[in-house]
Amino acid sequence: MAASSPHEQQREFDLGGGDNTRLANLCGPLDENLRLLEQRLEVRIRRRGETFRVSGALAASAEDTLRELFELTRTEDVTPERVHLALRDREAGAPPADADPSEQGVHVPRGGIRARGRHQRDYLAHIRGGDLTLGIGPAGTGKTYLAVACAVEALQADRVRRIVLVRPAVEAGERLGFLPGDLTQKVDPYLRPMYDALYEMMGFDRVARFIERNVIEVAPLAFMRGRSLNDSFIILDEAQNTTIEQMKMFLTRIGFGSRAVVTGDVTQTDLPAGRQSGLSHVVEVLRNVPGVAFTFFDAQDVVRHPLVQRIVQAYESHGGSS
């Protein structure tokens, strides 16, 4: 048996207080949550009843994470995804999981959404404090999800009268006529991520009523020309697929009492070869314009499955996306 590292720590502590249901929730089926902690923190976790013994260089961090997750078992199921998010928060130096969501996140009808990491907290501050915010970075960093959350929060607080969701349907060349259905149905596939976020935050029935009353409006970017949007929260998603002309057109739609958020990943453009992305161009043009805020996310901000973070890092190391 190999000798232990001189930096290895040993921690032994009790959790549970006799509550076997919460202990089972913490450990997960077949102790999958404990195995995930072992893998991510490179520690060994042994449990006998409610007594835990952790060994490894990061044993103290593992103990803190286990205590934090055990507190969560009072109100929610501890899934591998929840373990992953707790570890991401700890890596990013985020506040503890039981912090007040109003201070570090967004309140929506179905609960609080916490910002995870410094970039997400900066992003929320920019959205709440300015009229135009651009969130730029790889998939899985929460750009669209947090923008939708802020839109829902603003609508519930009567700071805006409606939410407008916009996305370039570049895969169809902005020619949607061949798709079945009316305009909303034609563009639905391109707006699905924002719909899913709305359903999660507000519930399907409420979202359906708001869409029927035009409180929530969905539109392809091509249909925004000539409009002026007042008292609205406008989100342009997948903005890397806009042309320079489309981006300028969209930004000049912003009216009085409105707030706009533009999100995208400049490394994943689907524009034809030789066409510059309107998102990469607008960074150069508006970088120093007062009232415009930029938040740049990176691979460390990815909050999806840890494999997604490693994929993004691999592409960044390889020199970007083709």
N, C-alpha and C positions, 0 to 999 in steps of 0.2 A: 504493500500500500504506500502511495506517494506521501511524502511529508507535507504537512500543511504549510501554506504560504505564511511568511512572517507578518503579512498584512491582514491575514484572515481574522475575522471577528466571530465570536460566538454570542448569540442572544437567545435567552429563554424567557418566555412570558406566557401569561394566561389570557385567553379571550373567551367570551361566551357567557360566563356567569350561570352556566347550566342550561342555556338556551340552545338546544341542539338544532333547532330549525334555522336559526341565524348562522350557526356554525356551518351547517350544510350549504346554506346560501353562499357564504363566504368561500368555501372550498370548491364549490361547483361539482357537477357530476364526475365521479371518478377522480376527484381532486384536480380537475383540469385548470382551475384558476391558480392553484398552487404550482402546478407544473409550468404554467406560463410565466409566473413570477420567477421561478427558478431559471428558466431559459433566458429571460430578458435581463435579469440582474446577476446571472452567473453565481447563484447561491444554492445551498441545499436546505430544504425545508422538511422537517420531520414533525409529525403531530401525533400526540397521544391524548385522546379526549379533547379537552380545551387547552392543553399545554402545547405550545409551539416552540421548536428549537430550530434556529436559523444559523447557518454558518457560511462564511464567505467574506470577501473584501467589502461587499455592500450589504452586510447583514443588517446594519442599523437602518439603512434605507428600506430594506425589505420589511423590517418590523414596522416602521412608520407607515408604509403603504398598506400592510395588513390591518393595522389599527384604523386607518382611514377608511378602508373598504368595509371593515366590520361595522363602523358607524353607519355606513350607507345601507347595511342590511335592515335597518329599522324601517326604511321607506321604499326600497327598490331591490330588484333582483341584481345580483352581481354576476355579470356575464363576462366572457373573455374580452369583449369590446370595452366594457366598463373598466376592466383591469388595464387594458392598453391605454385608455384615456387618462387614468390615474397616473400611470407611469409617465405619459407625455407631459402632464401637468407638472409633475415633480421635476422632470428634466428641464422644463422651461421656467421653473421657479414661480409657478402660478400660485395663487392663494389656495388654501385647502378646500376640499370639495364641499364643505358645509358653509362656505362663505356666502354672504348675502348676494343673490344673483343681481339685484339692482345696482350693486356697486361695481361688479365685474362682468356683467352680461346684459341680457335683454329679457324683459318680461313679456310673454305672449299669453293668450288665453289658456293654453294648456300647460303653463308652467314657466320656469326660468331657463334660459339658455346661457351658459357661461362661456366667456371668452377664454380660449386656451392658448397661453403664451403671449409674449410681448407684442408680436405683430397683430394678433387678433384684437388685443386690447387697444392698440393704437388705431386699428381700423374702425372699431366701434366709436372711438372718440372723434375720429375724423368725420364719420357719417353724421354723428349727432351734432357736431359743431360747425359743419360747413354745408354749402349748397351743392358742391360737386366733389365726389370722392372716386378715385380710381384704385381698385384692388387688383394687383397684377401678380401672378405666380402660378405654380403648378396645380394640377388637379388634387383635390382632397384637402385643401388648406382652409376650407370654410368660407371662401369669398362670397359665393352665391347664397349659401345658407344664412350667413349672418346678415347679408343685405336684405333678404326676404324677412328675416326676423325684425330688423329695424323698421322695415316698411309696415309690418303688421303692428308693431308697437306704436308707430306714429299714427296709423289709422285708428287704433283703439283709443288713443289719447286725443283724437280730433285735431291733430296738428296738420293733417292732410285730409282731403275729401275722397281720394281714390288712390289705388295702386295701379301703375301701368307697367306691364312686363313686356320687354322687347328683346328680340333675338334675331340675328341675321340667319335666314334659312339658306345658307350658302351652298349646302349640299344639293339643293334643288335649284341652284342658280337664281334664287329669288323669283323663280317662275313656279308658282304653286298650283296653277290651273289643273295640272294632270292629277292632283291628289283629290280623293273624294271628299264631299262634304262642303260646309260653308267655310268662311275665312278662319274662324276659330278652330274648327276641326282640322283644317289644312295645316295650321301652324302648331297644333297640339304636340306632335312628336318632338319638335324642337324646343318646346317649353316645358317638357315633362319634368326636368329636375326642379324647376321653380314650383310647378304644381304640387309635386310630392312634398316639398318643404311647406307649402301653404296648408296642405291637408294635415300634416303632422302638427302644425302649430295652431290651427284654427278648427279643424274637423271638416270632414267632407261636406256636410250639409250647409254649414255656414259659408264655406268657400263657394259652393254652387249658387247660393242665394246672392252673394256679392257679385258673382260673375253675371248672373241674370239681371241684376239691377245696374250693371256697368260700374259698380264700385271697384271691382277688380277687372281690368281690361288687359287682354292679351293681343299682341299685334306683331307681325313681322316688320323688321326695320324698313322694308321697302314702302310700307304704308304710313310711315310717319311724316313724310314730306308735306310741308304746307301747314302743319298743325302747330299750335302753341299750347303747352300744357301748364295750366295754373293750378295751384293748391294740390299738387300730385307728388307721389313718391314714385320715381321712375327708375327702373333697373334695366340696364342694357347688359345682357349676359353673353358670353362667348364673343366678346368684342374684338378679339384677334381676327375674326372673320369679316370685319368691316373694311371697306376701302377707305382711303383718306377722305374722299368726298362724302361717303356715308357717315363717317364719324363727325365731320363738321356739321352736316345736316342734323344729326341727332342732337349734338350739343347746343345747337341754336334753337331747339324746340323748348328748352327749359324756360318756364314762365315764372311769374311772381308767386311766392309762397310755395314753390316746389323745391324738391330735393332730388338729386340724381346720383346714382351709383353705377359705375361702369366696371365690369369684371372681365377678366380674360387671362389667357396664358400665351404670351408672344411666341413661345416655342412650338405651338400646336396649331398654326394657321392652316386653313384648308383653301385659301385663296389660290387662284391660278398662278403658275410660275411667273415671276417677274412683277407681280403686283405687291406693293408694300402694304403691310397691315396698317389700318387706321389707328390701331392701338399703339403700336410701336412708334408711329409718327407723332401721335398726340403727346406722348411722353416728352419728346423733344420740344414740341411747340408750347406746351402749357406748364412745363416744369417750374417756371418761376412766376406764374400768374397768380396774384393774390386771390384767395377764395377757392383755389383748387388744391386738393390734398391727394397725395399718392401714398399707398401702402404697398410695399413690395414683399411678397411672401417667398419662402424658399423651402427646400426639402424638409428642413427641420420642423416646419409648421404643419406637415401632413398629419391629419388626424384620422385617416382611414386605417385599414389593415396595415400592420408594420411592413408587409411586403411592398405595398404601394410606395412607402417612403424609400425603401431600398431601391426600387425601380427608378424613381425620380432621381435619386442620388447617382445611380449608375449612368443614366442618360446625361446628367450634368457633367459627370467625370469624362464621358465619351465626347463631349463637345456639343451637346444639344440634340434636338430632334430634327430628323430630316424632313 
